[in-house]
Amino acid sequence: MSNNILDAGIPVLTEIIPAPATAPAEITVTVDIPPELPVTEAIVTLEPPTERIWDEADWERLEREVRERVLVQVLERVDFVLEQRVRDSLADVLQLAVERLANDIKDGLHHSIKDVVSRAVAQEITKLQSLKK
């Protein structure tokens, strides 16, 4: 299996957020999610330090919080899609198995009825021949 096929279902960050001049109170991150999943937004609310420029630790904390929240949302959707796909696949497999089982039962029943009727006819013919003698 190619990695491109596997990667097709992984959401991709589609918006680049420029660094603000002052610390934001709220940042919205839009995530590109496959068509079978609803599009959602992750809202990260921070309590930034007042009256100072963000340092590297603040940006790392923001990145970690955004990553964790988006990951939680994506994993919830992945579970739903995975369950749906497994359910659909199982339904197809079970339908095929039921059809094959029904055909096998029909064939066996036809064969059994044919044997029973053949024996019954043979017995009746034998009985009629013995009555003629």
Summary of the structure (lengths in Angstrom):
residues: 133
radius of gyration: 34.4
end to end distance: 78.0
largest distance: 122.6
contacts: 264
relative contact order: 0.08
helix: 62%
strand: 11%
